[in-house]
């Protein structure tokens, strides 16, 4: 997703954690996170501080595995 202006998750249970700024992914408090790591194939770059879930902010999983993700 390149542009999403939602303020709440799909089920309206949580505030959104991230936002896109000029195609880059940032937390709401302006910390840059790795968009590649969110995908199923992941990221091999060594910037682990940016490897947090864009859905909830935890480092234990990426967005593809987040419990806040809408099921297909």
Jmol script that loads the backbone (N, CA, C; Angstrom):
load data "model"
ATOM      1  N   UNK A   1       0.851  -1.177   0.000  1.00  0.00           N
ATOM      2  CA  UNK A   1       0.000   0.000   0.000  1.00  0.00           C
ATOM      3  C   UNK A   1       0.890   1.232   0.000  1.00  0.00           C
ATOM      4  N   UNK A   2       0.677   2.095  -0.961  1.00  0.00           N
ATOM      5  CA  UNK A   2       1.476   3.312  -1.065  1.00  0.00           C
ATOM      6  C   UNK A   2       0.821   4.465  -0.328  1.00  0.00           C
ATOM      7  N   UNK A   3      -0.498   4.559  -0.372  1.00  0.00           N
ATOM      8  CA  UNK A   3      -1.179   5.683   0.253  1.00  0.00           C
ATOM      9  C   UNK A   3      -2.412   5.187   1.001  1.00  0.00           C
ATOM     10  N   UNK A   4      -2.390   5.320   2.308  1.00  0.00           N
ATOM     11  CA  UNK A   4      -3.532   4.940   3.138  1.00  0.00           C
ATOM     12  C   UNK A   4      -3.673   5.986   4.230  1.00  0.00           C
ATOM     13  N   UNK A   5      -4.829   6.571   4.324  1.00  0.00           N
ATOM     14  CA  UNK A   5      -5.049   7.634   5.298  1.00  0.00           C
ATOM     15  C   UNK A   5      -5.924   7.183   6.475  1.00  0.00           C
ATOM     16  N   UNK A   6      -6.088   5.886   6.624  1.00  0.00           N
ATOM     17  CA  UNK A   6      -6.927   5.360   7.705  1.00  0.00           C
ATOM     18  C   UNK A   6      -6.324   5.702   9.067  1.00  0.00           C
ATOM     19  N   UNK A   7      -7.164   6.039   9.995  1.00  0.00           N
ATOM     20  CA  UNK A   7      -6.733   6.361  11.354  1.00  0.00           C
ATOM     21  C   UNK A   7      -6.945   5.179  12.303  1.00  0.00           C
ATOM     22  N   UNK A   8      -7.757   4.194  11.868  1.00  0.00           N
ATOM     23  CA  UNK A   8      -8.051   3.007  12.669  1.00  0.00           C
ATOM     24  C   UNK A   8      -7.837   1.771  11.813  1.00  0.00           C
ATOM     25  N   UNK A   9      -7.599   0.632  12.441  1.00  0.00           N
ATOM     26  CA  UNK A   9      -7.440  -0.624  11.711  1.00  0.00           C
ATOM     27  C   UNK A   9      -8.762  -1.016  11.061  1.00  0.00           C
ATOM     28  N   UNK A  10      -8.701  -1.978  10.185  1.00  0.00           N
ATOM     29  CA  UNK A  10      -9.864  -2.413   9.401  1.00  0.00           C
ATOM     30  C   UNK A  10     -11.078  -2.763  10.262  1.00  0.00           C
ATOM     31  N   UNK A  11     -10.838  -3.289  11.471  1.00  0.00           N
ATOM     32  CA  UNK A  11     -11.933  -3.692  12.358  1.00  0.00           C
ATOM     33  C   UNK A  11     -12.303  -2.618  13.381  1.00  0.00           C
ATOM     34  N   UNK A  12     -11.639  -1.466  13.281  1.00  0.00           N
ATOM     35  CA  UNK A  12     -11.871  -0.315  14.155  1.00  0.00           C
ATOM     36  C   UNK A  12     -11.492  -0.582  15.618  1.00  0.00           C
ATOM     37  N   UNK A  13     -10.640  -1.574  15.865  1.00  0.00           N
ATOM     38  CA  UNK A  13     -10.233  -1.920  17.229  1.00  0.00           C
ATOM     39  C   UNK A  13      -8.984  -1.180  17.699  1.00  0.00           C
ATOM     40  N   UNK A  14      -8.147  -0.719  16.763  1.00  0.00           N
ATOM     41  CA  UNK A  14      -6.869  -0.108  17.127  1.00  0.00           C
ATOM     42  C   UNK A  14      -6.596   1.129  16.281  1.00  0.00           C
ATOM     43  N   UNK A  15      -5.875   2.080  16.858  1.00  0.00           N
ATOM     44  CA  UNK A  15      -5.353   3.183  16.060  1.00  0.00           C
ATOM     45  C   UNK A  15      -4.297   2.614  15.127  1.00  0.00           C
ATOM     46  N   UNK A  16      -4.146   3.201  13.947  1.00  0.00           N
ATOM     47  CA  UNK A  16      -3.073   2.751  13.065  1.00  0.00           C
ATOM     48  C   UNK A  16      -1.730   3.125  13.681  1.00  0.00           C
ATOM     49  N   UNK A  17      -0.716   2.326  13.398  1.00  0.00           N
ATOM     50  CA  UNK A  17       0.601   2.498  14.005  1.00  0.00           C
ATOM     51  C   UNK A  17       1.565   3.246  13.089  1.00  0.00           C
ATOM     52  N   UNK A  18       1.369   3.132  11.786  1.00  0.00           N
ATOM     53  CA  UNK A  18       2.302   3.727  10.825  1.00  0.00           C
ATOM     54  C   UNK A  18       1.577   4.599   9.812  1.00  0.00           C
ATOM     55  N   UNK A  19       2.379   5.339   9.049  1.00  0.00           N
ATOM     56  CA  UNK A  19       1.862   6.132   7.944  1.00  0.00           C
ATOM     57  C   UNK A  19       2.918   6.229   6.852  1.00  0.00           C
ATOM     58  N   UNK A  20       2.474   6.442   5.631  1.00  0.00           N
ATOM     59  CA  UNK A  20       3.382   6.613   4.493  1.00  0.00           C
ATOM     60  C   UNK A  20       3.676   8.094   4.326  1.00  0.00           C
ATOM     61  N   UNK A  21       4.950   8.410   4.151  1.00  0.00           N
ATOM     62  CA  UNK A  21       5.383   9.777   3.865  1.00  0.00           C
ATOM     63  C   UNK A  21       6.304   9.692   2.667  1.00  0.00           C
ATOM     64  N   UNK A  22       5.845  10.174   1.533  1.00  0.00           N
ATOM     65  CA  UNK A  22       6.622  10.116   0.284  1.00  0.00           C
ATOM     66  C   UNK A  22       7.114   8.705   0.001  1.00  0.00           C
ATOM     67  N   UNK A  23       6.233   7.740   0.094  1.00  0.00           N
ATOM     68  CA  UNK A  23       6.475   6.321  -0.169  1.00  0.00           C
ATOM     69  C   UNK A  23       7.328   5.616   0.882  1.00  0.00           C
ATOM     70  N   UNK A  24       7.813   6.323   1.892  1.00  0.00           N
ATOM     71  CA  UNK A  24       8.559   5.700   2.996  1.00  0.00           C
ATOM     72  C   UNK A  24       7.577   5.400   4.127  1.00  0.00           C
ATOM     73  N   UNK A  25       7.912   4.437   4.963  1.00  0.00           N
ATOM     74  CA  UNK A  25       7.041   3.998   6.049  1.00  0.00           C
ATOM     75  C   UNK A  25       7.579   4.507   7.384  1.00  0.00           C
ATOM     76  N   UNK A  26       6.726   5.203   8.132  1.00  0.00           N
ATOM     77  CA  UNK A  26       7.112   5.787   9.412  1.00  0.00           C
ATOM     78  C   UNK A  26       6.082   5.437  10.477  1.00  0.00           C
ATOM     79  N   UNK A  27       6.566   5.330  11.725  1.00  0.00           N
ATOM     80  CA  UNK A  27       5.640   5.208  12.848  1.00  0.00           C
ATOM     81  C   UNK A  27       4.989   6.574  13.040  1.00  0.00           C
ATOM     82  N   UNK A  28       3.904   6.612  13.777  1.00  0.00           N
ATOM     83  CA  UNK A  28       3.216   7.886  14.006  1.00  0.00           C
ATOM     84  C   UNK A  28       4.097   8.884  14.756  1.00  0.00           C
ATOM     85  N   UNK A  29       5.107   8.384  15.502  1.00  0.00           N
ATOM     86  CA  UNK A  29       6.033   9.300  16.177  1.00  0.00           C
ATOM     87  C   UNK A  29       7.305   9.540  15.352  1.00  0.00           C
ATOM     88  N   UNK A  30       7.209   9.293  14.037  1.00  0.00           N
ATOM     89  CA  UNK A  30       8.201   9.663  13.027  1.00  0.00           C
ATOM     90  C   UNK A  30       9.489   8.846  13.000  1.00  0.00           C
ATOM     91  N   UNK A  31       9.457   7.597  13.420  1.00  0.00           N
ATOM     92  CA  UNK A  31      10.609   6.710  13.289  1.00  0.00           C
ATOM     93  C   UNK A  31      10.473   5.917  11.983  1.00  0.00           C
ATOM     94  N   UNK A  32      11.499   5.953  11.169  1.00  0.00           N
ATOM     95  CA  UNK A  32      11.501   5.258   9.878  1.00  0.00           C
ATOM     96  C   UNK A  32      11.583   3.755  10.117  1.00  0.00           C
ATOM     97  N   UNK A  33      10.708   2.985   9.483  1.00  0.00           N
ATOM     98  CA  UNK A  33      10.776   1.527   9.586  1.00  0.00           C
ATOM     99  C   UNK A  33      10.923   0.929   8.189  1.00  0.00           C
ATOM    100  N   UNK A  34      11.385  -0.294   8.125  1.00  0.00           N
ATOM    101  CA  UNK A  34      11.691  -0.964   6.869  1.00  0.00           C
ATOM    102  C   UNK A  34      10.427  -1.526   6.224  1.00  0.00           C
ATOM    103  N   UNK A  35      10.081  -0.998   5.044  1.00  0.00           N
ATOM    104  CA  UNK A  35       8.900  -1.476   4.322  1.00  0.00           C
ATOM    105  C   UNK A  35       9.134  -2.860   3.722  1.00  0.00           C
ATOM    106  N   UNK A  36      10.362  -3.143   3.299  1.00  0.00           N
ATOM    107  CA  UNK A  36      10.660  -4.465   2.719  1.00  0.00           C
ATOM    108  C   UNK A  36      10.463  -5.578   3.732  1.00  0.00           C
ATOM    109  N   UNK A  37      10.802  -5.326   4.988  1.00  0.00           N
ATOM    110  CA  UNK A  37      10.698  -6.358   6.027  1.00  0.00           C
ATOM    111  C   UNK A  37       9.247  -6.750   6.280  1.00  0.00           C
ATOM    112  N   UNK A  38       8.301  -5.889   5.964  1.00  0.00           N
ATOM    113  CA  UNK A  38       6.883  -6.173   6.184  1.00  0.00           C
ATOM    114  C   UNK A  38       6.372  -7.279   5.264  1.00  0.00           C
ATOM    115  N   UNK A  39       7.020  -7.445   4.114  1.00  0.00           N
ATOM    116  CA  UNK A  39       6.582  -8.415   3.109  1.00  0.00           C
ATOM    117  C   UNK A  39       6.982  -9.835   3.497  1.00  0.00           C
ATOM    118  N   UNK A  40       6.340 -10.794   2.881  1.00  0.00           N
ATOM    119  CA  UNK A  40       6.594 -12.208   3.170  1.00  0.00           C
ATOM    120  C   UNK A  40       8.059 -12.588   2.979  1.00  0.00           C
ATOM    121  N   UNK A  41       8.695 -12.058   1.926  1.00  0.00           N
ATOM    122  CA  UNK A  41      10.101 -12.401   1.647  1.00  0.00           C
ATOM    123  C   UNK A  41      11.080 -11.726   2.594  1.00  0.00           C
ATOM    124  N   UNK A  42      10.659 -10.690   3.298  1.00  0.00           N
ATOM    125  CA  UNK A  42      11.487 -10.039   4.302  1.00  0.00           C
ATOM    126  C   UNK A  42      12.594  -9.174   3.740  1.00  0.00           C
ATOM    127  N   UNK A  43      13.579  -8.848   4.566  1.00  0.00           N
ATOM    128  CA  UNK A  43      14.684  -7.960   4.224  1.00  0.00           C
ATOM    129  C   UNK A  43      15.959  -8.506   4.855  1.00  0.00           C
ATOM    130  N   UNK A  44      17.032  -8.491   4.103  1.00  0.00           N
ATOM    131  CA  UNK A  44      18.304  -9.000   4.625  1.00  0.00           C
ATOM    132  C   UNK A  44      19.263  -7.884   5.046  1.00  0.00           C
ATOM    133  N   UNK A  45      18.839  -6.630   4.926  1.00  0.00           N
ATOM    134  CA  UNK A  45      19.700  -5.522   5.356  1.00  0.00           C
ATOM    135  C   UNK A  45      19.886  -5.564   6.869  1.00  0.00           C
ATOM    136  N   UNK A  46      21.003  -5.049   7.327  1.00  0.00           N
ATOM    137  CA  UNK A  46      21.329  -5.081   8.759  1.00  0.00           C
ATOM    138  C   UNK A  46      20.959  -3.763   9.429  1.00  0.00           C
ATOM    139  N   UNK A  47      19.676  -3.474   9.472  1.00  0.00           N
ATOM    140  CA  UNK A  47      19.165  -2.307  10.188  1.00  0.00           C
ATOM    141  C   UNK A  47      17.998  -2.771  11.061  1.00  0.00           C
ATOM    142  N   UNK A  48      18.318  -3.664  11.977  1.00  0.00           N
ATOM    143  CA  UNK A  48      17.303  -4.334  12.785  1.00  0.00           C
ATOM    144  C   UNK A  48      16.379  -3.386  13.540  1.00  0.00           C
ATOM    145  N   UNK A  49      16.855  -2.203  13.878  1.00  0.00           N
ATOM    146  CA  UNK A  49      16.011  -1.252  14.598  1.00  0.00           C
ATOM    147  C   UNK A  49      14.800  -0.865  13.748  1.00  0.00           C
ATOM    148  N   UNK A  50      14.905  -1.010  12.440  1.00  0.00           N
ATOM    149  CA  UNK A  50      13.792  -0.684  11.536  1.00  0.00           C
ATOM    150  C   UNK A  50      12.900  -1.891  11.261  1.00  0.00           C
ATOM    151  N   UNK A  51      13.274  -3.046  11.778  1.00  0.00           N
ATOM    152  CA  UNK A  51      12.512  -4.271  11.542  1.00  0.00           C
ATOM    153  C   UNK A  51      11.483  -4.483  12.642  1.00  0.00           C
ATOM    154  N   UNK A  52      10.417  -3.699  12.549  1.00  0.00           N
ATOM    155  CA  UNK A  52       9.283  -3.848  13.467  1.00  0.00           C
ATOM    156  C   UNK A  52       8.016  -3.937  12.624  1.00  0.00           C
ATOM    157  N   UNK A  53       6.989  -4.528  13.181  1.00  0.00           N
ATOM    158  CA  UNK A  53       5.723  -4.710  12.486  1.00  0.00           C
ATOM    159  C   UNK A  53       5.046  -3.358  12.235  1.00  0.00           C
ATOM    160  N   UNK A  54       4.627  -3.129  11.005  1.00  0.00           N
ATOM    161  CA  UNK A  54       3.942  -1.874  10.687  1.00  0.00           C
ATOM    162  C   UNK A  54       2.504  -1.861  11.197  1.00  0.00           C
ATOM    163  N   UNK A  55       2.004  -3.005  11.648  1.00  0.00           N
ATOM    164  CA  UNK A  55       0.646  -3.079  12.173  1.00  0.00           C
ATOM    165  C   UNK A  55       0.546  -2.773  13.651  1.00  0.00           C
ATOM    166  N   UNK A  56       1.565  -3.212  14.423  1.00  0.00           N
ATOM    167  CA  UNK A  56       1.465  -3.046  15.876  1.00  0.00           C
ATOM    168  C   UNK A  56       2.738  -2.542  16.553  1.00  0.00           C
ATOM    169  N   UNK A  57       3.882  -2.607  15.856  1.00  0.00           N
ATOM    170  CA  UNK A  57       5.126  -2.098  16.426  1.00  0.00           C
ATOM    171  C   UNK A  57       6.013  -3.123  17.110  1.00  0.00           C
ATOM    172  N   UNK A  58       5.586  -4.378  17.162  1.00  0.00           N
ATOM    173  CA  UNK A  58       6.415  -5.408  17.785  1.00  0.00           C
ATOM    174  C   UNK A  58       7.523  -5.858  16.838  1.00  0.00           C
ATOM    175  N   UNK A  59       8.637  -6.276  17.401  1.00  0.00           N
ATOM    176  CA  UNK A  59       9.750  -6.759  16.580  1.00  0.00           C
ATOM    177  C   UNK A  59       9.724  -8.275  16.407  1.00  0.00           C
ATOM    178  N   UNK A  60       8.754  -8.949  16.988  1.00  0.00           N
ATOM    179  CA  UNK A  60       8.689 -10.408  16.931  1.00  0.00           C
ATOM    180  C   UNK A  60       8.107 -10.943  15.627  1.00  0.00           C
ATOM    181  N   UNK A  61       7.526 -10.069  14.810  1.00  0.00           N
ATOM    182  CA  UNK A  61       6.920 -10.499  13.552  1.00  0.00           C
ATOM    183  C   UNK A  61       6.805  -9.311  12.607  1.00  0.00           C
ATOM    184  N   UNK A  62       6.518  -9.591  11.348  1.00  0.00           N
ATOM    185  CA  UNK A  62       6.287  -8.534  10.352  1.00  0.00           C
ATOM    186  C   UNK A  62       4.790  -8.406  10.098  1.00  0.00           C
ATOM    187  N   UNK A  63       4.411  -7.429   9.310  1.00  0.00           N
ATOM    188  CA  UNK A  63       2.996  -7.147   9.064  1.00  0.00           C
ATOM    189  C   UNK A  63       2.241  -8.356   8.517  1.00  0.00           C
ATOM    190  N   UNK A  64       2.903  -9.173   7.708  1.00  0.00           N
ATOM    191  CA  UNK A  64       2.253 -10.349   7.131  1.00  0.00           C
ATOM    192  C   UNK A  64       1.768 -11.333   8.195  1.00  0.00           C
ATOM    193  N   UNK A  65       2.368 -11.300   9.371  1.00  0.00           N
ATOM    194  CA  UNK A  65       2.023 -12.242  10.453  1.00  0.00           C
ATOM    195  C   UNK A  65       1.325 -11.565  11.636  1.00  0.00           C
ATOM    196  N   UNK A  66       0.975 -10.303  11.497  1.00  0.00           N
ATOM    197  CA  UNK A  66       0.391  -9.548  12.605  1.00  0.00           C
ATOM    198  C   UNK A  66      -1.042  -9.994  12.892  1.00  0.00           C
ATOM    199  N   UNK A  67      -1.393 -10.099  14.162  1.00  0.00           N
ATOM    200  CA  UNK A  67      -2.748 -10.505  14.544  1.00  0.00           C
ATOM    201  C   UNK A  67      -3.782  -9.423  14.218  1.00  0.00           C
ATOM    202  N   UNK A  68      -3.332  -8.203  13.935  1.00  0.00           N
ATOM    203  CA  UNK A  68      -4.242  -7.124  13.576  1.00  0.00           C
ATOM    204  C   UNK A  68      -4.578  -7.101  12.085  1.00  0.00           C
ATOM    205  N   UNK A  69      -3.949  -7.983  11.307  1.00  0.00           N
ATOM    206  CA  UNK A  69      -4.159  -8.014   9.871  1.00  0.00           C
ATOM    207  C   UNK A  69      -5.493  -8.647   9.524  1.00  0.00           C
ATOM    208  N   UNK A  70      -6.167  -8.065   8.566  1.00  0.00           N
ATOM    209  CA  UNK A  70      -7.439  -8.608   8.091  1.00  0.00           C
ATOM    210  C   UNK A  70      -7.189  -9.890   7.333  1.00  0.00           C
ATOM    211  N   UNK A  71      -7.913 -10.938   7.651  1.00  0.00           N
ATOM    212  CA  UNK A  71      -7.752 -12.212   6.962  1.00  0.00           C
ATOM    213  C   UNK A  71      -8.368 -12.147   5.581  1.00  0.00           C
ATOM    214  N   UNK A  72      -7.763 -12.887   4.656  1.00  0.00           N
ATOM    215  CA  UNK A  72      -8.263 -12.890   3.270  1.00  0.00           C
ATOM    216  C   UNK A  72      -9.538 -13.664   3.152  1.00  0.00           C
TER     217      UNK A  72
END
end "model"
wireframe off; spacefill off
backbone 0.3
color backbone group
